[in-house]
Amino acid sequence: MARIVCFGSDLTDVAQLRRLGSFHELGHEVISVTSRKGPMPEVAWQNIDLGQIGQHGLMKRAALALKAALADPRLAPIVASADVLVARNLDMLALACVVKRRSKSTAPIAYEVLDIHSLLEGDGAKSRLARLAERRLLQSVSALWLSSPGFHRGYFSNRQGYDGPWHLVENKLVLADDARRPDPAADSRDAGVIRLGWIGAIRCRPSFELLLETARRMGGAVELHIHGQIHDHVLPDFHDRIADVAQVVFHGAYAYPDGLAACYGSCDVVWAQDLWQAGGNSDLLLPNRIYEAGWHNCPVIALSGTETGRKIARSGQGWTIDAATPDALISCLSALDQQAIKTCSQAIAAIPDVVFRQTEADVTGLLGSVGIPARSHRAP
């Protein structure tokens, strides 16, 4: 059993909880050092709460976390006895490095990155300073954990000059051991209507505008089904904008992962592309939608020339469009019929389950990248 100390900026984030849970379920001692954006969730491991931070920017989050952590006498002893430190995002990497130095720890640091923050992509003075800080902190990192190979190729290697070890840890579904993949839909639906889904965190303004205009222009030929939590600070006008478009249906939030089957099972095809930071992070990431949709044998649509689009084209999980415009999306949807959708769904069903769901081997490989041997992964 290893002692894993994880630094995270938001304990309420589902992906963060899944990662911590995956280590804990293998029998490791997990200690999380986290701030949060909402009420404290219940967790099965020890957590050191750095307080609530709200929707602050990266630098503000880092300052608040550092202030809280340096005043907490529990951190140095915990880090000093850790086998590995995991830091998710740049603010937590800075914190982990500071506490490691103060505690004289020799534990390796894994830097986990699920997105390239917009501050790190800019050309202004603050962005250049943030990238410089990250480059210096990377010198203390034993391995990068990246959710997309695009992050390595399109940012860490070519922009940050990082040539150290890295490990791919995709945003796969985390399911119970006895979870069984559904069969491809066999029912015959209305051949004249395409049910287009948008599922997940509903916070991408460009995707919202694209999908809403597509639904408006296609009229009764398409139904847009939206499932998920609306980020009101990004889409404050969401409900007003969809109110006058009859073919747009908002289903609200859903339980993860149990609610996913109903979401994907009600759609013919799902919009998988992130457009929030087009030209940067959005072009490089691999969203969890493609793994969720794949598990449920639901075809997806993405943008060619992006990491998401390239993966979809290689795997045969759906279709790509050349531009994120209503014309391009309408052309794609208009060319689809129920037979094409069924054929694609059956092809997805033939893809091995491990492509879409996290396995114990995924987690042990992740920990192995920072020196935790496989023989210690499961407690007796």
Phi, psi and chi 1 to 4 in degrees:
 res  aa     phi    psi   chi1   chi2   chi3   chi4
   1 MET       -  136.2 -179.2  177.7   71.9      -
   2 ALA  -108.9  152.3      -      -      -      -
   3 ARG   -95.7  115.8  170.1  174.7  -83.4 -161.4
   4 ILE  -114.0  117.5  -53.9  172.5      -      -
   5 VAL  -104.2  118.8  178.3      -      -      -
   6 CYS  -113.1  126.2  -58.7      -      -      -
   7 PHE  -100.6  123.2  -66.0   80.7      -      -
   8 GLY  -139.5  146.5      -      -      -      -
   9 SER   -86.6  -11.8   57.5      -      -      -
  10 ASP  -152.7  101.2 -177.4   15.8      -      -
  11 LEU   -69.8  -16.8 -170.5   60.9      -      -
  12 THR   -81.4   -8.6   65.4      -      -      -
  13 ASP   -72.0  127.9  177.3   64.1      -      -
  14 VAL   -60.9  -41.3  173.9      -      -      -
  15 ALA   -64.1  -37.4      -      -      -      -
  16 GLN   -64.1  -45.3  176.5   73.2   84.2      -
  17 LEU   -62.9  -38.4  -70.0  169.9      -      -
  18 ARG   -63.8  -42.8  -69.6 -160.9  -62.7  -98.2
  19 ARG   -64.1  -47.5  175.4   71.6   67.5 -116.6
  20 LEU   -61.4  -42.5  -66.2  165.5      -      -
  21 GLY   -62.5  -35.9      -      -      -      -
  22 SER   -65.9  -35.5   69.7      -      -      -
  23 PHE   -70.6  -43.4  -62.5  153.9      -      -
  24 HIS   -63.6  -40.6  179.9  -95.9      -      -
  25 GLU   -68.6  -19.8  -71.6  166.5    9.4      -
  26 LEU   -85.1    2.2  -73.8 -177.7      -      -
  27 GLY    97.2    4.6      -      -      -      -
  28 HIS   -78.8  155.9  -64.1  -62.6      -      -
  29 GLU   -83.1  115.0  179.9 -174.0    2.4      -
  30 VAL  -109.5  131.1  175.4      -      -      -
  31 ILE  -127.4  118.7  -57.3  173.1      -      -
  32 SER  -101.3  140.3   53.7      -      -      -
  33 VAL  -119.1  103.7 -179.8      -      -      -
  34 THR  -141.1  149.1   60.4      -      -      -
  35 SER   -95.6 -176.2   49.7      -      -      -
  36 ARG  -158.3  157.7   51.4 -168.9  166.4   80.9
  37 LYS  -105.8    8.8  -65.9 -176.5 -179.8 -179.8
  38 GLY  -162.1 -165.1      -      -      -      -
  39 PRO   -60.3  151.2  -21.3   32.1      -      -
  40 MET   -66.5  122.2  175.1   70.8   70.4      -
  41 PRO   -79.3  160.2   29.5  -34.2      -      -
  42 GLU   -80.1  131.7  -68.9 -172.8   12.8      -
  43 VAL  -131.2  158.7  -63.8      -      -      -
  44 ALA   -94.4    5.7      -      -      -      -
  45 TRP  -128.4  173.1   54.1   86.2      -      -
  46 GLN   -73.3  133.4  179.5 -176.5   -6.7      -
  47 ASN  -128.8  135.8  178.4   70.1      -      -
  48 ILE  -104.4  113.0  -65.0  177.4      -      -
  49 ASP   -85.8  121.7 -178.8   27.5      -      -
  50 LEU   -92.8    3.4  -60.3  179.8      -      -
  51 GLY   101.8  171.7      -      -      -      -
  52 GLN   -88.0  134.8 -168.9  160.6  -29.5      -
  53 ILE  -117.4  -10.8   55.8  171.2      -      -
  54 GLY    65.1 -153.3      -      -      -      -
  55 GLN   -97.4   44.4  -64.7  -65.9  -24.4      -
  56 HIS   -73.2  159.0  -66.8  -59.7      -      -
  57 GLY   -74.2  174.7      -      -      -      -
  58 LEU   -58.4  -48.6  179.4   64.8      -      -
  59 MET   -68.0  -38.3  -58.4  -51.9  -72.6      -
  60 LYS   -64.6  -41.6 -179.6   68.1  171.5  179.2
  61 ARG   -60.4  -43.4  -67.2 -156.7  -46.8  -95.3
  62 ALA   -62.1  -42.9      -      -      -      -
  63 ALA   -64.6  -44.0      -      -      -      -
  64 LEU   -64.9  -42.9  -70.5  172.7      -      -
  65 ALA   -65.9  -43.4      -      -      -      -
  66 LEU   -63.6  -42.3 -172.9   59.9      -      -
  67 LYS   -60.6  -45.1  179.8 -180.0  178.5 -179.4
  68 ALA   -66.8  -41.8      -      -      -      -
  69 ALA   -68.9  -41.9      -      -      -      -
  70 LEU   -67.5  -20.8  -66.3 -180.0      -      -
  71 ALA   -91.0   -2.7      -      -      -      -
  72 ASP   -99.4  114.7 -165.1  -42.4      -      -
  73 PRO   -72.4   -9.3   27.9  -35.1      -      -
  74 ARG   -77.9  -23.2  -65.9  172.0  -67.2  176.7
  75 LEU   -70.0  -49.0  -72.3 -169.2      -      -
  76 ALA   -58.5  -46.6      -      -      -      -
  77 PRO   -62.8  -38.2  -22.2   33.4      -      -
  78 ILE   -65.4  -45.5  -72.7  171.6      -      -
  79 VAL   -69.0  -35.3  168.7      -      -      -
  80 ALA   -61.5  -30.3      -      -      -      -
  81 SER  -102.2    8.7   61.5      -      -      -
  82 ALA   -76.2  149.5      -      -      -      -
  83 ASP   -88.3  -29.6  -66.3  -58.2      -      -
  84 VAL  -154.8  146.0   63.4      -      -      -
  85 LEU  -111.8  134.0  -52.7  178.5      -      -
  86 VAL  -117.7  126.7  178.2      -      -      -
  87 ALA  -122.0  119.3      -      -      -      -
  88 ARG   -98.6  117.7  175.5  173.7  -74.1 -155.5
  89 ASN    80.1  162.0  -61.1  -27.6      -      -
  90 LEU   -64.2  -40.6  178.8   57.3      -      -
  91 ASP   -61.5  -38.3   52.6  -21.8      -      -
  92 MET   -76.9  -27.3  -68.0  -65.2  108.9      -
  93 LEU   -64.9  -43.1  175.6   60.9      -      -
  94 ALA   -60.5  -43.2      -      -      -      -
  95 LEU   -63.9  -46.0  177.8   55.2      -      -
  96 ALA   -61.0  -40.8      -      -      -      -
  97 CYS   -65.5  -41.0  -72.8      -      -      -
  98 VAL   -64.3  -48.2  168.4      -      -      -
  99 VAL   -67.8  -36.8  179.7      -      -      -
 100 LYS   -61.0  -43.5  177.5 -179.0  176.6  178.8
 101 ARG   -65.1  -41.8 -171.3  176.2  -59.5  114.8
 102 ARG   -68.0  -33.0  -67.7 -174.5   73.5 -158.8
 103 SER   -89.3   -5.7   67.2      -      -      -
 104 LYS    59.7   33.3  -63.8 -178.5  172.0   56.0
 105 SER   -72.2  150.6  169.3      -      -      -
 106 THR  -111.1    9.4   59.1      -      -      -
 107 ALA   -66.9  140.8      -      -      -      -
 108 PRO   -69.2  152.9   25.7  -33.9      -      -
 109 ILE  -111.1  127.7  -62.8  178.2      -      -
 110 ALA  -101.8  128.2      -      -      -      -
 111 TYR  -104.3  109.0  178.2   26.5      -      -
 112 GLU   -96.5  128.6 -177.0  171.5   13.1      -
 113 VAL  -129.0  118.4  178.9      -      -      -
 114 LEU  -104.3  -14.7  -78.8   76.3      -      -
 115 ASP  -153.5  152.1  -69.1  -73.1      -      -
 116 ILE   -94.0  113.7  -52.9  -60.2      -      -
 117 HIS   -61.2  144.5 -165.2  -80.7      -      -
 118 SER   -58.4  -31.4   57.5      -      -      -
 119 LEU   -60.6  -34.2  175.8   63.3      -      -
 120 LEU   -79.6   -9.9  -64.6  166.1      -      -
 121 GLU   -97.6  -13.4  -64.9 -179.0  -34.4      -
 122 GLY   -76.9  174.9      -      -      -      -
 123 ASP  -111.4   -1.2  -64.2  -40.3      -      -
 124 GLY   -76.8  176.9      -      -      -      -
 125 ALA   -62.3  -41.2      -      -      -      -
 126 LYS   -64.5  -39.3  -71.1 -176.5  178.3  179.5
 127 SER   -67.3  -42.6  -66.9      -      -      -
 128 ARG   -63.0  -39.1  -67.3 -164.5  -61.1  -88.1
 129 LEU   -66.0  -41.2 -178.8   61.2      -      -
 130 ALA   -64.4  -41.5      -      -      -      -
 131 ARG   -66.1  -37.3  -75.8 -165.0  -61.8  -85.8
 132 LEU   -63.1  -43.8  175.4   60.5      -      -
 133 ALA   -61.2  -42.2      -      -      -      -
 134 GLU   -64.8  -41.6 -176.1 -179.8   54.9      -
 135 ARG   -59.3  -40.4  -77.3 -164.2  -64.8  -85.8
 136 ARG   -69.0  -40.4  -69.5 -176.6  175.3  176.5
 137 LEU   -66.9  -32.3  -68.9  170.5      -      -
 138 LEU   -60.8  -22.5  -79.7  166.8      -      -
 139 GLN   -66.8  -18.7  -64.5  172.1   10.1      -
 140 SER   -98.8    1.9  -59.4      -      -      -
 141 VAL   -92.2  133.9  167.5      -      -      -
 142 SER   -86.3  -29.4  -63.6      -      -      -
 143 ALA  -159.9  143.6      -      -      -      -
 144 LEU   -90.5  135.7  -84.6  177.9      -      -
 145 TRP  -109.7  112.7  -68.4   -5.7      -      -
 146 LEU  -119.3  137.7  -54.5  177.5      -      -
 147 SER   -84.5   -3.4   61.1      -      -      -
 148 SER  -150.9  138.2  168.4      -      -      -
 149 PRO   -64.8  -20.8   21.8  -32.1      -      -
 150 GLY   -62.0  -31.8      -      -      -      -
 151 PHE   -64.8  -37.7  -67.7  152.1      -      -
 152 HIS   -71.2  -50.8 -178.0  -98.0      -      -
 153 ARG   -67.6  -43.0 -178.0 -177.6   60.2 -106.5
 154 GLY   -94.0   -6.5      -      -      -      -
 155 TYR  -139.1  -62.8  175.8   75.3      -      -
 156 PHE   -66.7  -40.5  -77.6  104.0      -      -
 157 SER   -75.8  -53.3  177.8      -      -      -
 158 ASN   -85.2  -25.9   73.3  -15.7      -      -
 159 ARG  -103.5  -36.3 -167.2  158.5 -165.2 -177.6
 160 GLN   -98.8   -7.7  -70.1  -67.4   63.1      -
 161 GLY    66.7   25.9      -      -      -      -
 162 TYR   -79.5  126.5  177.2   79.6      -      -
 163 ASP  -125.1   21.0   59.1    0.3      -      -
 164 GLY   -88.4 -175.7      -      -      -      -
 165 PRO   -65.1  147.0  -17.0   29.6      -      -
 166 TRP  -147.3  155.5   69.7  -77.2      -      -
 167 HIS  -135.3  132.4 -170.6   89.1      -      -
 168 LEU   -83.1  124.3 -178.7   63.7      -      -
 169 VAL  -130.9   93.4   49.8      -      -      -
 170 GLU   -73.7  159.7  -63.9  176.0   87.9      -
 171 ASN   -80.0   56.0  -68.5  -49.0      -      -
 172 LYS   -74.1  162.3  -63.7 -179.8 -177.6 -179.6
 173 LEU   -66.0  138.1  -87.5  166.1      -      -
 174 VAL  -106.0  111.5  178.8      -      -      -
 175 LEU  -127.2  160.7  -58.8  168.4      -      -
 176 ALA   -63.4  153.2      -      -      -      -
 177 ASP   -57.5  -31.8  -69.1  -17.9      -      -
 178 ASP   -93.2    9.2   60.3   -6.7      -      -
 179 ALA   -65.6  137.4      -      -      -      -
 180 ARG  -119.3  135.2  -67.3  -66.2  175.8  -96.1
 181 ARG   -69.9  135.1 -167.2  171.8  169.7 -171.0
 182 PRO   -69.1  157.7   24.2  -32.9      -      -
 183 ASP   -78.1  156.1  -66.1  -35.0      -      -
 184 PRO   -57.3  144.0  -21.5   31.9      -      -
 185 ALA   -59.5  131.4      -      -      -      -
 186 ALA  -105.8   -9.8      -      -      -      -
 187 ASP   -74.9  150.9   58.8  -45.8      -      -
 188 SER   -96.1  120.1  178.7      -      -      -
 189 ARG   -99.9  172.8  -66.9  173.2  172.9  164.5
 190 ASP   -57.1  114.2 -175.8  -11.4      -      -
 191 ALA   -66.4  -16.4      -      -      -      -
 192 GLY   -92.2   -1.5      -      -      -      -
 193 VAL  -129.0  129.5  179.1      -      -      -
 194 ILE   -99.4  125.2  -63.3  -66.7      -      -
 195 ARG   -93.7  103.7  -67.3  166.5  176.3   81.4
 196 LEU   -96.1  128.3  173.0   63.7      -      -
 197 GLY  -108.3  151.0      -      -      -      -
 198 TRP  -133.0  111.9 -172.4   24.6      -      -
 199 ILE  -129.8  133.2  -58.2  168.3      -      -
 200 GLY   129.9 -146.4      -      -      -      -
 201 ALA   -77.7  114.7      -      -      -      -
 202 ILE   -91.5   90.4  -52.0  -57.0      -      -
 203 ARG  -144.3    6.4   63.0 -177.6 -179.8 -175.7
 204 CYS   -98.4  103.8  177.0      -      -      -
 205 ARG   -59.5  -46.6  166.3   68.4   68.7  175.2
 206 PRO   -60.3  -38.7  -25.3   35.5      -      -
 207 SER   -66.0  -40.9  -70.9      -      -      -
 208 PHE   -58.8  -47.7  176.8   60.4      -      -
 209 GLU   -64.3  -41.6  -60.1  -67.7  -10.6      -
 210 LEU   -62.9  -48.8  169.2   63.2      -      -
 211 LEU   -70.3  -37.6  -63.2  173.8      -      -
 212 LEU   -66.0  -44.2 -167.7   62.9      -      -
 213 GLU   -67.8  -37.1 -179.9   60.8   19.2      -
 214 THR   -61.7  -45.5  -63.2      -      -      -
 215 ALA   -63.6  -41.0      -      -      -      -
 216 ARG   -63.1  -43.2 -178.8  179.2  -71.0  111.9
 217 ARG   -76.5  -30.5  -74.3  171.4   52.4  178.5
 218 MET   -84.6  -13.8  -68.9 -169.8   71.7      -
 219 GLY    58.5 -133.5      -      -      -      -
 220 GLY   -70.9   -5.0      -      -      -      -
 221 ALA   -77.3  -12.8      -      -      -      -
 222 VAL  -141.4  146.4   69.3      -      -      -
 223 GLU  -119.1  129.0  -69.5  176.6    1.1      -
 224 LEU  -100.5  115.0  175.2   58.4      -      -
 225 HIS  -107.7  118.3  -68.5  -95.1      -      -
 226 ILE  -110.4  123.9  -56.8  175.7      -      -
 227 HIS  -124.5  127.3  -58.9 -100.1      -      -
 228 GLY   144.9 -176.3      -      -      -      -
 229 GLN   -91.7  123.7 -175.4   71.1   44.6      -
 230 ILE   -77.8  130.3  -53.3  -59.5      -      -
 231 HIS   -88.8   98.2  -73.8 -127.0      -      -
 232 ASP   -62.8  -29.2  -65.9  -32.6      -      -
 233 HIS   -71.5  -17.9   65.2  -71.2      -      -
 234 VAL   -99.3  -38.4  178.2      -      -      -
 235 LEU  -124.4   64.6  -63.5  170.2      -      -
 236 PRO   -65.6  -19.8   25.8  -35.4      -      -
 237 ASP  -101.3   12.9   56.1  -14.1      -      -
 238 PHE   -52.9  -55.4  175.0   84.9      -      -
 239 HIS   -67.2  -37.3  -65.3  -74.8      -      -
 240 ASP   -65.5  -38.6  -69.8  -20.5      -      -
 241 ARG   -71.4  -34.2  -67.2  -75.6  -56.8  -77.2
 242 ILE   -86.6  -11.5   69.0  171.1      -      -
 243 ALA   -60.9  -33.1      -      -      -      -
 244 ASP  -100.0   12.2   63.2  -15.8      -      -
 245 VAL  -115.1   99.8 -174.2      -      -      -
 246 ALA   -60.7  -30.8      -      -      -      -
 247 GLN   -87.6   10.1   60.9  -89.6   34.2      -
 248 VAL  -102.6  125.1  176.8      -      -      -
 249 VAL  -121.8  121.9 -177.4      -      -      -
 250 PHE  -101.9  121.0  175.0   53.9      -      -
 251 HIS   -96.7   -9.8  -61.7  -90.0      -      -
 252 GLY    85.4 -170.8      -      -      -      -
 253 ALA   -72.0  161.6      -      -      -      -
 254 TYR  -137.6  160.6   53.9   86.5      -      -
 255 ALA   -80.6  139.1      -      -      -      -
 256 TYR  -107.8  132.2  179.5   95.1      -      -
 257 PRO   -95.9   -1.6   34.3  -33.7      -      -
 258 ASP   -63.1  -29.9  -64.3  -21.3      -      -
 259 GLY   -82.4   -7.4      -      -      -      -
 260 LEU   -66.4  -36.4  -69.1  173.8      -      -
 261 ALA   -59.8  -42.1      -      -      -      -
 262 ALA   -67.7  -37.1      -      -      -      -
 263 CYS   -64.4  -55.3  -63.9      -      -      -
 264 TYR   -74.6  -29.3  -74.1   96.4      -      -
 265 GLY   -68.2  -20.6      -      -      -      -
 266 SER   -91.5    0.1   65.7      -      -      -
 267 CYS  -114.1  147.3  -61.7      -      -      -
 268 ASP   -82.9  -36.5  -65.9  -47.7      -      -
 269 VAL  -155.8  150.3   61.8      -      -      -
 270 VAL  -124.1  139.3  168.0      -      -      -
 271 TRP   -76.4  118.2  174.9 -110.9      -      -
 272 ALA  -107.6  -12.0      -      -      -      -
 273 GLN   -81.3  136.8 -174.6   68.1   51.2      -
 274 ASP   -93.0  133.4 -174.6  -77.9      -      -
 275 LEU  -121.9    4.4  -60.9  171.5      -      -
 276 TRP   -58.3  -43.2 -165.8    5.7      -      -
 277 GLN  -122.7   59.5  -64.8  167.0  -86.9      -
 278 ALA   -58.5  139.9      -      -      -      -
 279 GLY    90.3  -11.1      -      -      -      -
 280 GLY  -136.8 -114.7      -      -      -      -
 281 ASN   -54.3  -42.1 -178.0   61.8      -      -
 282 SER   -63.6  -29.6  -66.5      -      -      -
 283 ASP   -78.7  -19.2  -69.0    1.8      -      -
 284 LEU  -101.5  -23.7  -58.0  176.7      -      -
 285 LEU   -80.6  165.2   59.5   74.6      -      -
 286 LEU  -121.8  107.9  -68.5  175.9      -      -
 287 PRO   -76.1  155.6   30.0  -35.8      -      -
 288 ASN   -66.6  -16.4   54.5    9.3      -      -
 289 ARG   -58.0  -35.7  -69.3 -176.3 -178.0   98.4
 290 ILE   -71.6  -27.0   61.4  176.8      -      -
 291 TYR   -80.6  -40.9  -54.8   97.6      -      -
 292 GLU   -62.3  -47.6  -65.5  171.7   -3.1      -
 293 ALA   -63.9  -41.2      -      -      -      -
 294 GLY   -62.2  -42.8      -      -      -      -
 295 TRP   -60.4  -35.2  176.7  -99.9      -      -
 296 HIS   -96.5   14.3  -66.9   95.3      -      -
 297 ASN    58.1   32.7  -52.4  -51.7      -      -
 298 CYS  -103.9  122.6 -177.7      -      -      -
 299 PRO   -62.8  156.2  -20.6   32.9      -      -
 300 VAL  -130.4  164.1  -59.3      -      -      -
 301 ILE  -123.5  133.7  -63.2  175.5      -      -
 302 ALA  -138.6  177.9      -      -      -      -
 303 LEU   -98.8  126.3 -176.1   63.0      -      -
 304 SER   -65.1  154.6   62.6      -      -      -
 305 GLY    85.0   -4.5      -      -      -      -
 306 THR  -106.9  165.6   66.3      -      -      -
 307 GLU   -61.8  -39.2 -163.2   69.9   25.8      -
 308 THR   -62.3  -48.2  -55.1      -      -      -
 309 GLY   -61.2  -41.7      -      -      -      -
 310 ARG   -64.8  -39.8  -75.1 -172.0  -72.4  -90.5
 311 LYS   -66.0  -40.9 -173.5  173.5  179.9   65.9
 312 ILE   -63.5  -42.2  -65.8  -50.0      -      -
 313 ALA   -64.7  -39.8      -      -      -      -
 314 ARG   -68.5  -41.6  -72.4 -165.8  -56.4  -91.1
 315 SER   -83.2  -19.3   66.3      -      -      -
 316 GLY    75.7   26.1      -      -      -      -
 317 GLN   -80.2   -3.3  -83.4 -174.5 -110.4      -
 318 GLY   167.9 -139.0      -      -      -      -
 319 TRP  -133.5  156.3  -58.7  -86.2      -      -
 320 THR  -121.3  153.5   60.0      -      -      -
 321 ILE  -118.0  153.2   56.3  177.1      -      -
 322 ASP   -82.5  -17.7  -67.8  -26.3      -      -
 323 ALA  -148.1  147.0      -      -      -      -
 324 ALA   -85.4   65.8      -      -      -      -
 325 THR  -126.6  154.2   63.5      -      -      -
 326 PRO   -56.8  -39.9  -27.2   36.3      -      -
 327 ASP   -58.9  -45.3  -75.3  -15.6      -      -
 328 ALA   -67.5  -42.3      -      -      -      -
 329 LEU   -69.6  -40.0 -176.0   52.7      -      -
 330 ILE   -62.5  -41.0  -70.2  169.2      -      -
 331 SER   -61.7  -42.0  177.0      -      -      -
 332 CYS   -64.6  -49.7  177.0      -      -      -
 333 LEU   -65.6  -36.7  -67.2  171.1      -      -
 334 SER   -67.1  -24.9  -62.1      -      -      -
 335 ALA   -84.3   -8.0      -      -      -      -
 336 LEU   -89.6  145.7  -60.9 -179.3      -      -
 337 ASP  -134.1  174.8   57.0   25.9      -      -
 338 GLN   -63.7  -29.3  -70.2  -60.1  -39.4      -
 339 GLN   -68.7  -42.5 -176.2   56.3   51.6      -
 340 ALA   -63.7  -40.0      -      -      -      -
 341 ILE   -66.4  -43.0  -68.3  166.5      -      -
 342 LYS   -64.3  -42.2 -177.7  177.9 -179.4  180.0
 343 THR   -61.7  -43.6  -61.4      -      -      -
 344 CYS   -64.7  -42.7 -174.1      -      -      -
 345 SER   -60.9  -40.7  178.1      -      -      -
 346 GLN   -67.5  -35.4  -69.1  172.3  -24.4      -
 347 ALA   -66.5  -38.7      -      -      -      -
 348 ILE   -64.9  -39.2  -63.5  169.3      -      -
 349 ALA   -60.9  -24.2      -      -      -      -
 350 ALA   -82.0  -10.4      -      -      -      -
 351 ILE   -75.0  134.2  -61.2  173.9      -      -
 352 PRO   -56.5  144.5  -25.5   34.5      -      -
 353 ASP   -55.3  -36.3  -66.9    0.5      -      -
 354 VAL   -65.9  -14.9  -65.3      -      -      -
 355 VAL   -68.2  -27.9  172.1      -      -      -
 356 PHE  -111.5  -22.8  -55.0  120.0      -      -
 357 ARG  -115.9  144.3   70.4  174.6  -63.3  174.2
 358 GLN   -71.6  136.5 -179.8  177.4  -80.9      -
 359 THR  -114.6  167.4   65.9      -      -      -
 360 GLU   -60.1  -35.2 -177.7  174.7  -39.4      -
 361 ALA   -63.2  -34.8      -      -      -      -
 362 ASP   -60.8  -45.1  -68.5  -32.7      -      -
 363 VAL   -71.6  -41.8 -177.1      -      -      -
 364 THR   -66.8  -35.1   57.3      -      -      -
 365 GLY   -65.7  -38.1      -      -      -      -
 366 LEU   -61.1  -49.9 -172.4   62.3      -      -
 367 LEU   -68.9  -32.4  -66.9  172.2      -      -
 368 GLY   -63.3  -26.6      -      -      -      -
 369 SER   -67.6  -15.7   71.6      -      -      -
 370 VAL  -117.9   23.5  -76.6      -      -      -
 371 GLY    90.3    8.9      -      -      -      -
 372 ILE   -88.9  111.7  -62.3  179.8      -      -
 373 PRO   -69.3  153.0   24.7  -32.7      -      -
 374 ALA   -61.6  -30.7      -      -      -      -
 375 ARG   -66.2  -17.5   63.6  178.9  178.0  -87.5
 376 SER   -99.2    6.6   70.9      -      -      -
 377 HIS   -75.4  -24.4  -73.4  166.5      -      -
 378 ARG  -119.1  121.4 -179.4   70.1   71.8  177.1
 379 ALA   -69.5  146.4      -      -      -      -
 380 PRO   -68.9      -   22.8  -31.7      -      -
